[in-house]
Amino acid sequence: MPPAPVDGDALPERIRGTWLGRAAGCLLGKPVEGWSWPQIERYLARAGIETVEDYLPRLDPDAEQPPFNAGGAVGTFRGEIDGMARDDDIDYTILALTLAEQHGASFTTEDVASAWLRSLPYHQVFTAERAAMRNLVDGVPASRAARVRNPYREWIGALIRADFWGYVKPGDPSAAAALAERDARLSHTANGIHGARWAAALVASALVARDLREVVDRARAVVPERSRLAGALDAVVGWHEAGWTFPQARDAVVEEYGHYSDVHTINNAAMILVAILWGAGDLTSSIGLVVRCGWDTDSNGATVGSVLGAFVGRDEIPRVWADPLRGDVRSAVFGETGNSLDSLAERTLALLPEFAA
């Protein structure tokens, strides 16, 4: 797939938008991570919210409410936010930035492994990433770390790490997908890798596109045709073309793909695509819809926010999402515990000439 033209004048605002959108979407979904969509809809009804247009309010739990996410109950609710709370979805984006700064476009999967061991706390990584890190410490080479005692290798972890590789390949989804695959191979296989390729391609396409369907189609092109992920993505597009409503599409994803783990790639990617298509190019609508879908709400919110932030640009993101963050980002990445969204965007922009070579 040939790269699309890049508008150099518009790109800086789109890069700023994708970082801000990722943080906002992640934070919106963080308190209710792991909840089902009926549990989230019940919470919204209790709060009197018909359309999600702001961060969630804190409500006192009742007998039917599940607990808030263990790491998501502090600094994530409306009126309590003081910068972007630490989250692994943001950690991985920042870690990819540092990896790109240190190794450039020629980084290897072994470089990713070294970066993890050097920069990530073991108890702040989960499922496939924790299994791969354990394997590395046990002496398993990076080339095999994904396949040893790792039942999570098609879960969503590689997808949530992928956005940055789209940031540095604007307009070139194929190249972004290749970078994301190099990262993903450390911990994932098959659809776990396909999901990472797809997410990176979504962002790369969104950074230059004016038409949302172009973003969706160009990202779909990097997913292997006979994969289960391709089948799920094609089903969602078909429902949209058939004029289904958002609730119909959400229910269909649960019916068709709800047998997977709540943090599997396939079902969550399908919900991400539902939010992108039914959100119709509006960031607020899109991140609100994906959180209403349940499952991995912070990760899915981050991906959808990243794509829509890239699509609309920083100046078009409503202040209701930007102002509470104050531009600040916390991270568990060694040496990167405090950052600003602006500095992360500027560091990303500084890498573009090398990655364009």
Secondary structure as a PSIPRED ss2 file (coil, helix, strand):
# PSIPRED VFORMAT (PSIPRED V4.0)

   1 M C   1.000  0.000  0.000
   2 P C   1.000  0.000  0.000
   3 P C   1.000  0.000  0.000
   4 A C   1.000  0.000  0.000
   5 P C   1.000  0.000  0.000
   6 V C   1.000  0.000  0.000
   7 D C   1.000  0.000  0.000
   8 G C   1.000  0.000  0.000
   9 D C   1.000  0.000  0.000
  10 A C   1.000  0.000  0.000
  11 L H   0.000  1.000  0.000
  12 P H   0.000  1.000  0.000
  13 E H   0.000  1.000  0.000
  14 R H   0.000  1.000  0.000
  15 I H   0.000  1.000  0.000
  16 R H   0.000  1.000  0.000
  17 G H   0.000  1.000  0.000
  18 T H   0.000  1.000  0.000
  19 W H   0.000  1.000  0.000
  20 L H   0.000  1.000  0.000
  21 G H   0.000  1.000  0.000
  22 R H   0.000  1.000  0.000
  23 A H   0.000  1.000  0.000
  24 A H   0.000  1.000  0.000
  25 G H   0.000  1.000  0.000
  26 C H   0.000  1.000  0.000
  27 L H   0.000  1.000  0.000
  28 L H   0.000  1.000  0.000
  29 G H   0.000  1.000  0.000
  30 K H   0.000  1.000  0.000
  31 P H   0.000  1.000  0.000
  32 V H   0.000  1.000  0.000
  33 E C   1.000  0.000  0.000
  34 G C   1.000  0.000  0.000
  35 W C   1.000  0.000  0.000
  36 S C   1.000  0.000  0.000
  37 W H   0.000  1.000  0.000
  38 P H   0.000  1.000  0.000
  39 Q H   0.000  1.000  0.000
  40 I H   0.000  1.000  0.000
  41 E H   0.000  1.000  0.000
  42 R H   0.000  1.000  0.000
  43 Y H   0.000  1.000  0.000
  44 L H   0.000  1.000  0.000
  45 A H   0.000  1.000  0.000
  46 R H   0.000  1.000  0.000
  47 A C   1.000  0.000  0.000
  48 G C   1.000  0.000  0.000
  49 I C   1.000  0.000  0.000
  50 E C   1.000  0.000  0.000
  51 T C   1.000  0.000  0.000
  52 V C   1.000  0.000  0.000
  53 E C   1.000  0.000  0.000
  54 D C   1.000  0.000  0.000
  55 Y C   1.000  0.000  0.000
  56 L C   1.000  0.000  0.000
  57 P C   1.000  0.000  0.000
  58 R C   1.000  0.000  0.000
  59 L C   1.000  0.000  0.000
  60 D C   1.000  0.000  0.000
  61 P C   1.000  0.000  0.000
  62 D C   1.000  0.000  0.000
  63 A C   1.000  0.000  0.000
  64 E C   1.000  0.000  0.000
  65 Q C   1.000  0.000  0.000
  66 P C   1.000  0.000  0.000
  67 P C   1.000  0.000  0.000
  68 F C   1.000  0.000  0.000
  69 N C   1.000  0.000  0.000
  70 A C   1.000  0.000  0.000
  71 G C   1.000  0.000  0.000
  72 G C   1.000  0.000  0.000
  73 A C   1.000  0.000  0.000
  74 V C   1.000  0.000  0.000
  75 G C   1.000  0.000  0.000
  76 T C   1.000  0.000  0.000
  77 F C   1.000  0.000  0.000
  78 R C   1.000  0.000  0.000
  79 G C   1.000  0.000  0.000
  80 E C   1.000  0.000  0.000
  81 I C   1.000  0.000  0.000
  82 D C   1.000  0.000  0.000
  83 G C   1.000  0.000  0.000
  84 M E   0.000  0.000  1.000
  85 A C   1.000  0.000  0.000
  86 R C   1.000  0.000  0.000
  87 D C   1.000  0.000  0.000
  88 D H   0.000  1.000  0.000
  89 D H   0.000  1.000  0.000
  90 I H   0.000  1.000  0.000
  91 D H   0.000  1.000  0.000
  92 Y H   0.000  1.000  0.000
  93 T H   0.000  1.000  0.000
  94 I H   0.000  1.000  0.000
  95 L H   0.000  1.000  0.000
  96 A H   0.000  1.000  0.000
  97 L H   0.000  1.000  0.000
  98 T H   0.000  1.000  0.000
  99 L H   0.000  1.000  0.000
 100 A H   0.000  1.000  0.000
 101 E H   0.000  1.000  0.000
 102 Q H   0.000  1.000  0.000
 103 H H   0.000  1.000  0.000
 104 G H   0.000  1.000  0.000
 105 A H   0.000  1.000  0.000
 106 S H   0.000  1.000  0.000
 107 F C   1.000  0.000  0.000
 108 T C   1.000  0.000  0.000
 109 T H   0.000  1.000  0.000
 110 E H   0.000  1.000  0.000
 111 D H   0.000  1.000  0.000
 112 V H   0.000  1.000  0.000
 113 A H   0.000  1.000  0.000
 114 S H   0.000  1.000  0.000
 115 A H   0.000  1.000  0.000
 116 W H   0.000  1.000  0.000
 117 L H   0.000  1.000  0.000
 118 R H   0.000  1.000  0.000
 119 S H   0.000  1.000  0.000
 120 L C   1.000  0.000  0.000
 121 P C   1.000  0.000  0.000
 122 Y H   0.000  1.000  0.000
 123 H H   0.000  1.000  0.000
 124 Q H   0.000  1.000  0.000
 125 V C   1.000  0.000  0.000
 126 F C   1.000  0.000  0.000
 127 T H   0.000  1.000  0.000
 128 A H   0.000  1.000  0.000
 129 E H   0.000  1.000  0.000
 130 R H   0.000  1.000  0.000
 131 A H   0.000  1.000  0.000
 132 A H   0.000  1.000  0.000
 133 M H   0.000  1.000  0.000
 134 R H   0.000  1.000  0.000
 135 N H   0.000  1.000  0.000
 136 L H   0.000  1.000  0.000
 137 V H   0.000  1.000  0.000
 138 D C   1.000  0.000  0.000
 139 G C   1.000  0.000  0.000
 140 V C   1.000  0.000  0.000
 141 P C   1.000  0.000  0.000
 142 A C   1.000  0.000  0.000
 143 S C   1.000  0.000  0.000
 144 R C   1.000  0.000  0.000
 145 A C   1.000  0.000  0.000
 146 A C   1.000  0.000  0.000
 147 R C   1.000  0.000  0.000
 148 V C   1.000  0.000  0.000
 149 R C   1.000  0.000  0.000
 150 N C   1.000  0.000  0.000
 151 P C   1.000  0.000  0.000
 152 Y C   1.000  0.000  0.000
 153 R C   1.000  0.000  0.000
 154 E C   1.000  0.000  0.000
 155 W E   0.000  0.000  1.000
 156 I C   1.000  0.000  0.000
 157 G H   0.000  1.000  0.000
 158 A H   0.000  1.000  0.000
 159 L H   0.000  1.000  0.000
 160 I H   0.000  1.000  0.000
 161 R C   1.000  0.000  0.000
 162 A C   1.000  0.000  0.000
 163 D H   0.000  1.000  0.000
 164 F H   0.000  1.000  0.000
 165 W H   0.000  1.000  0.000
 166 G H   0.000  1.000  0.000
 167 Y H   0.000  1.000  0.000
 168 V C   1.000  0.000  0.000
 169 K C   1.000  0.000  0.000
 170 P C   1.000  0.000  0.000
 171 G C   1.000  0.000  0.000
 172 D C   1.000  0.000  0.000
 173 P H   0.000  1.000  0.000
 174 S H   0.000  1.000  0.000
 175 A H   0.000  1.000  0.000
 176 A H   0.000  1.000  0.000
 177 A H   0.000  1.000  0.000
 178 A H   0.000  1.000  0.000
 179 L H   0.000  1.000  0.000
 180 A H   0.000  1.000  0.000
 181 E H   0.000  1.000  0.000
 182 R H   0.000  1.000  0.000
 183 D H   0.000  1.000  0.000
 184 A H   0.000  1.000  0.000
 185 R C   1.000  0.000  0.000
 186 L C   1.000  0.000  0.000
 187 S C   1.000  0.000  0.000
 188 H C   1.000  0.000  0.000
 189 T C   1.000  0.000  0.000
 190 A H   0.000  1.000  0.000
 191 N H   0.000  1.000  0.000
 192 G H   0.000  1.000  0.000
 193 I H   0.000  1.000  0.000
 194 H H   0.000  1.000  0.000
 195 G H   0.000  1.000  0.000
 196 A H   0.000  1.000  0.000
 197 R H   0.000  1.000  0.000
 198 W H   0.000  1.000  0.000
 199 A H   0.000  1.000  0.000
 200 A H   0.000  1.000  0.000
 201 A H   0.000  1.000  0.000
 202 L H   0.000  1.000  0.000
 203 V H   0.000  1.000  0.000
 204 A H   0.000  1.000  0.000
 205 S H   0.000  1.000  0.000
 206 A H   0.000  1.000  0.000
 207 L C   1.000  0.000  0.000
 208 V C   1.000  0.000  0.000
 209 A C   1.000  0.000  0.000
 210 R C   1.000  0.000  0.000
 211 D C   1.000  0.000  0.000
 212 L H   0.000  1.000  0.000
 213 R H   0.000  1.000  0.000
 214 E H   0.000  1.000  0.000
 215 V H   0.000  1.000  0.000
 216 V H   0.000  1.000  0.000
 217 D H   0.000  1.000  0.000
 218 R H   0.000  1.000  0.000
 219 A H   0.000  1.000  0.000
 220 R H   0.000  1.000  0.000
 221 A C   1.000  0.000  0.000
 222 V C   1.000  0.000  0.000
 223 V C   1.000  0.000  0.000
 224 P C   1.000  0.000  0.000
 225 E C   1.000  0.000  0.000
 226 R C   1.000  0.000  0.000
 227 S C   1.000  0.000  0.000
 228 R H   0.000  1.000  0.000
 229 L H   0.000  1.000  0.000
 230 A H   0.000  1.000  0.000
 231 G H   0.000  1.000  0.000
 232 A H   0.000  1.000  0.000
 233 L H   0.000  1.000  0.000
 234 D H   0.000  1.000  0.000
 235 A H   0.000  1.000  0.000
 236 V H   0.000  1.000  0.000
 237 V H   0.000  1.000  0.000
 238 G H   0.000  1.000  0.000
 239 W H   0.000  1.000  0.000
 240 H H   0.000  1.000  0.000
 241 E H   0.000  1.000  0.000
 242 A C   1.000  0.000  0.000
 243 G C   1.000  0.000  0.000
 244 W C   1.000  0.000  0.000
 245 T C   1.000  0.000  0.000
 246 F H   0.000  1.000  0.000
 247 P H   0.000  1.000  0.000
 248 Q H   0.000  1.000  0.000
 249 A H   0.000  1.000  0.000
 250 R H   0.000  1.000  0.000
 251 D H   0.000  1.000  0.000
 252 A H   0.000  1.000  0.000
 253 V H   0.000  1.000  0.000
 254 V H   0.000  1.000  0.000
 255 E H   0.000  1.000  0.000
 256 E H   0.000  1.000  0.000
 257 Y H   0.000  1.000  0.000
 258 G C   1.000  0.000  0.000
 259 H C   1.000  0.000  0.000
 260 Y C   1.000  0.000  0.000
 261 S C   1.000  0.000  0.000
 262 D C   1.000  0.000  0.000
 263 V C   1.000  0.000  0.000
 264 H E   0.000  0.000  1.000
 265 T H   0.000  1.000  0.000
 266 I H   0.000  1.000  0.000
 267 N H   0.000  1.000  0.000
 268 N H   0.000  1.000  0.000
 269 A H   0.000  1.000  0.000
 270 A H   0.000  1.000  0.000
 271 M H   0.000  1.000  0.000
 272 I H   0.000  1.000  0.000
 273 L H   0.000  1.000  0.000
 274 V H   0.000  1.000  0.000
 275 A H   0.000  1.000  0.000
 276 I H   0.000  1.000  0.000
 277 L H   0.000  1.000  0.000
 278 W H   0.000  1.000  0.000
 279 G H   0.000  1.000  0.000
 280 A C   1.000  0.000  0.000
 281 G C   1.000  0.000  0.000
 282 D C   1.000  0.000  0.000
 283 L H   0.000  1.000  0.000
 284 T H   0.000  1.000  0.000
 285 S H   0.000  1.000  0.000
 286 S H   0.000  1.000  0.000
 287 I H   0.000  1.000  0.000
 288 G H   0.000  1.000  0.000
 289 L H   0.000  1.000  0.000
 290 V H   0.000  1.000  0.000
 291 V H   0.000  1.000  0.000
 292 R H   0.000  1.000  0.000
 293 C C   1.000  0.000  0.000
 294 G C   1.000  0.000  0.000
 295 W C   1.000  0.000  0.000
 296 D C   1.000  0.000  0.000
 297 T H   0.000  1.000  0.000
 298 D H   0.000  1.000  0.000
 299 S H   0.000  1.000  0.000
 300 N H   0.000  1.000  0.000
 301 G H   0.000  1.000  0.000
 302 A H   0.000  1.000  0.000
 303 T H   0.000  1.000  0.000
 304 V H   0.000  1.000  0.000
 305 G H   0.000  1.000  0.000
 306 S H   0.000  1.000  0.000
 307 V H   0.000  1.000  0.000
 308 L H   0.000  1.000  0.000
 309 G H   0.000  1.000  0.000
 310 A H   0.000  1.000  0.000
 311 F H   0.000  1.000  0.000
 312 V H   0.000  1.000  0.000
 313 G C   1.000  0.000  0.000
 314 R H   0.000  1.000  0.000
 315 D H   0.000  1.000  0.000
 316 E H   0.000  1.000  0.000
 317 I C   1.000  0.000  0.000
 318 P C   1.000  0.000  0.000
 319 R H   0.000  1.000  0.000
 320 V H   0.000  1.000  0.000
 321 W H   0.000  1.000  0.000
 322 A H   0.000  1.000  0.000
 323 D H   0.000  1.000  0.000
 324 P H   0.000  1.000  0.000
 325 L H   0.000  1.000  0.000
 326 R C   1.000  0.000  0.000
 327 G C   1.000  0.000  0.000
 328 D E   0.000  0.000  1.000
 329 V E   0.000  0.000  1.000
 330 R E   0.000  0.000  1.000
 331 S C   1.000  0.000  0.000
 332 A C   1.000  0.000  0.000
 333 V C   1.000  0.000  0.000
 334 F C   1.000  0.000  0.000
 335 G C   1.000  0.000  0.000
 336 E C   1.000  0.000  0.000
 337 T C   1.000  0.000  0.000
 338 G E   0.000  0.000  1.000
 339 N E   0.000  0.000  1.000
 340 S E   0.000  0.000  1.000
 341 L H   0.000  1.000  0.000
 342 D H   0.000  1.000  0.000
 343 S H   0.000  1.000  0.000
 344 L H   0.000  1.000  0.000
 345 A H   0.000  1.000  0.000
 346 E H   0.000  1.000  0.000
 347 R H   0.000  1.000  0.000
 348 T H   0.000  1.000  0.000
 349 L H   0.000  1.000  0.000
 350 A H   0.000  1.000  0.000
 351 L H   0.000  1.000  0.000
 352 L H   0.000  1.000  0.000
 353 P H   0.000  1.000  0.000
 354 E H   0.000  1.000  0.000
 355 F H   0.000  1.000  0.000
 356 A H   0.000  1.000  0.000
 357 A C   1.000  0.000  0.000
